[in-house]
Amino acid sequence: MNLEFVRIEEANDLLNQLIEHHPNAIFVANPDFKIEYFNKSFLKLTKREKHKILGKEFCEVLGCTYRGNVVDIENKFCTRCRMRELLSGANVADLDLIRDFKIHNKTITKHLRFTTNQIVMKGKKLRFVEVEDKSQKH
């Protein structure tokens, strides 16, 4: 099936609607690993308010319990963080992660499947990340 659009705005509107209503959590991170965009499913996954997500790192938003244990002092990230490797695009495009996260002051074990792709928006290289929460499926 081919979709034909009269104007670029029509294509953008369709794409935005597809992303916003996608059942999996989606976010876009910049080269500093900060979240610049996310969809409704991401809000549901993180159980956070919008203003507590934008400009923050994924591990900070979801409350990764590894964060701060073995860290790179300059960046406050785990020195061997798989999420950082994923978001940097260094040899990893998909990642399964089973880890404890602190959500609303409760420690919850999550099984998350990440799929990433590089995108360019307004001349900036960003990472488009889809997060499938497989926790309930096991």
Secondary structure by P-SEA (a helix, b strand, c coil): cbbbbccaaaaaaaaaaaaaacccbbbbbccccccccccaaaaaaacccccccccccccccccccccccccccccccccccaaaaaaacccccbbbbbcccccccbbbbbbbbbbbbbbbcccbbbbbbbbbcccccc
